[in-house]
Amino acid sequence: MNKVVTYFLDVQGTLVRRDPATLKSRLIGGREALRRIREVGKRVFILSNAPRLTEEVHKDLVSVGLDISLEEVITSAQVTGEYVLRKFGPSKLYVIGSDSFKAELAKYGHEAVDDGADVVVVGIDRQLTFEKLNKAFNMLLSGAKLVAAGMSRFIPEEKPTISIGPIAMALYYASGVRPINTGKPSRIMYTYALIKARSYPEESAVVSDDLEDLVMARRMGMYTVLVLTGTTKKEDLERRGFKPDLVLENVDELAKYI
């Protein structure tokens, strides 16, 4: 790990675990790892699949005592807004997600609409209904593109919560329109992160509890660090036949290898 100069840290299951009832986060670790990264003059960025305003994600991290600046937070909402802008221009979006997600997307010149969308964007909607899904389905049949701000199966909160992937895949199964993944794990999000960090893959590491995050990171030439505080257990490694560069019980153990 001596070659690593940039660390990309996952959030849920790696740094914090959130209570789905109160939506408040509890710290798992990260203070010592962040302190050590900064002490030796290396860089760190947060990679979050939370489809919300960047300012809200940053506020949550600071509230549990993590020393992170707003500029060090990279979210799938940012990547989605940027990707849609570059690929399709300022667009009319039907957003399955929160008002906070819509506000982040609006920063990139997009407009949230209830009908006639150019792109259906899937985030996390904790009040998801059949009506919302069916409306999205019909817009896809009318020619809208499908973009998902992540494809994870569930969120490792205190009580596991369904995530973006199953919703996007339900729309894909119904419409035949394949979702474009702009969150983790995807080349789109990792490329965005590397460009923002001005870092090469071979000098970067992804730290996550999600094995899928690390499989994609390795494909792109980055170092991989698994923490066993979230979705992945040791037996999962044997079943998948994947060996990360480091396996840690807690993210703060990373400090010993920096």
N, C-alpha and C positions, 0 to 999 in steps of 0.2 A: 504493500500500500504506500510505499515511500514515494512513488511517482505521482500519486494523487494530489492535485492542487485545488480541486473543486468538489465539494460534497453536495449532493442533492438528497434532501431528507424528506421522506414521506411523512404524513401527519397522523391520520387515524390508525391506531394499532401500533404506531412507531413512537410518536411523541406524546400523543394524548389518546384518551378513550372518552367518548361522549355518551351521556345519558340521553337516549332518544325521547324520554318523557319531558325532561327539562331543557334539553339541547345545550346543557352546560358540560364543559370538558373537564376531565381530571388528568393531571400530568402523569405520564408513565415514566418519562425521562427526557434527557436532552440538554439540561443545563451544563453538565460537565463536558459533554461532547462539544457543545458550542463554544464553551470557554477555551478548550484545548485547540479547536480549529482556529480560533481568532488569535490565540497566544502564539502560534507558530506561523501566523501570517498567511494562512490558507483561506479559501473562499467557501461560503455556504449559502445555499438557496433552499427554500421550502418548496416542495412540489405537492400541491393539494388538488384533489379531484372534487373539492367542494365547489359546486356551481353557484357561487355567491359573489357579492362585491369583494374585491380584494381587501378593502379597508376593514370589512367585517372579519375576514379570515385572520388578518393581522391582529386585530383587537383581541380575538379569542386566544391567540398564541401568547400575546403579551400578558393577558389576564392570568395565565397559569405560571407566569414567571420566566418565560423564554425570551432571551435577548435577541430579538429579530427586528430588522427594519422593514418598512413597507416595501422598499425596493428589492428586498430579498425574498419576497413572496411571489411565487408563480402558481397560478391557478388554471384549472381547465376552463374556467369561464373566460379568462384572458385569452387563452389559446383559441377557444371557439370563436370569440369575437374577431380576432385577428385573422384566423383561417377563412372564415366566411367572407370577410371583407376582401381578402386577397384573391379568393377563388371566385366569388360571385358578385363582388361589389357591395355597396350598401343595400341591404336586403330587408324584405318584409318577412318577419319570423313568427311562426306559431311556436310558442315556448311552453313546453311541459316543464314547469319549474316555478321557482319563487319570484316575487317582485324584485328581490335583491339580484337574482340572476338576470332578469330583464334589464335592470339598471346598469349592470356591468356590460351587457351586450350593447346597450344604447351608447356607451362611450365610443364605440367603433362605428357609429352612424347607422345602426340598425333600428328598425321599428318593430315593436311587438304588435301583432294583429290577431284578430279572432277568426279571420277568413281570408282567403286569397293569398296565402303565404308562399314565398319562394322557397323557403327552407323550414322544415320542422326540426326544432332543436330540443333534444331531450336532456333534462337535468333531473333533479330530485324534487318531486311534488308530493308532499306528505298528505295532501288532500286530493290525490289522484282519483278520478272517476271514470266510469265506462264512457260517459259522454265526451270527456276530454280525449280519451284514447281514440274513440270512434271519429271524432272531428279530425284528429291528426291523420288517421288512416285514410279518410276521404281526401284530404289535401295531398297526401302521397299519391293516391290514385290519379289525382289531377295534374301530377307532374312535379310536385315539390321534392326537393332533395331531403335526405334524412341525415342529421348530424347528432352524434351523441357525445356529451361532455364527459366521457369515460365509459368503460365497459365492464367495470367490476360487478361481480355477482351480488355481493352484500357488503355492508359497512360494518367493520368490527367495533360497534358501539358496545356499551355495557350489556345490552340485549341486541344481538345481531339484527340488522335492519336491511331490507331489500334495497338494492342500489340501482344505478342507471342501466346497467347492462340488460337485465331481464325485461325492462320496459322497452328499450330499443329493439331487442330481439323479438318481442311480441309484435311490434309494428312491422318488423322485417318479415316475420312469418306470415302476417296477414296481407301485406302489400307487395312483397317481393322486392322492395327497395332496400338495398343493403346500407346499413348505417356507416357513416364515416366517423371513426373514433378520434376525437380531438383531445382526449384525456389520457390518463395512464391506464394500461401500458400501450403506448403508440409511438411510432416514429415521429408523428406530427408534434406531439408534446415534447418529446425528448429533444428533437431538433430545435424547437423554439427555445427550450431551456439552455441548450448548449450555446446557441447564438447570443441569448441574453447574457449568459455568464462569460462569453468570449473564451470558451474552454473547448479543448479538443476531447473527443471520446476517451482516448487512451490516457488522459490525465484527469479523468472524472470518475466519480463513484456514485452509485445509487444505493441508498440505504432504505430498506422497506421491510415490512412484515409480510408483504404479498409476493409470493413466488412468481406470479405472472409479471410483475413489475421488473423483476430481476432477470427473467428469461429474455425479455425484450432489451433490457439494458446490455446484456452480454452480446446479443445479436448485433448491437450497434457499437460494440467495442469498448464498453465501459466496465469498470470494476463493479462487483456486486457484493453487498453486505446484507445479510438476512438477520432480522431481529425476531426472536421467538415470543413476542408479546401480543401478537395479533392473529391473523388468519392461518399462518403456516406453522406446523409442528414438525419436529424432527422426522417423524415417520413419513411425512409428505415428501421429504427429500429423497428417501429411499424409493418410494413409489414412483416418483417422477424421474429419478436418475439424474437429477441436477445438483451440482455441487457449487454453491456460492464461494466467492473468494474468502469470505469471513462469515461465520455464524455466531451470533451473540445472544446472550440471554436478555440483555437490555441495551438500549442504544448508547447509554453512557459508558459501556465497556469499550466503545469505539475510541475513546480518549487514549487508551493504552497502545493503540496501533497507529497513531498519528505522529 
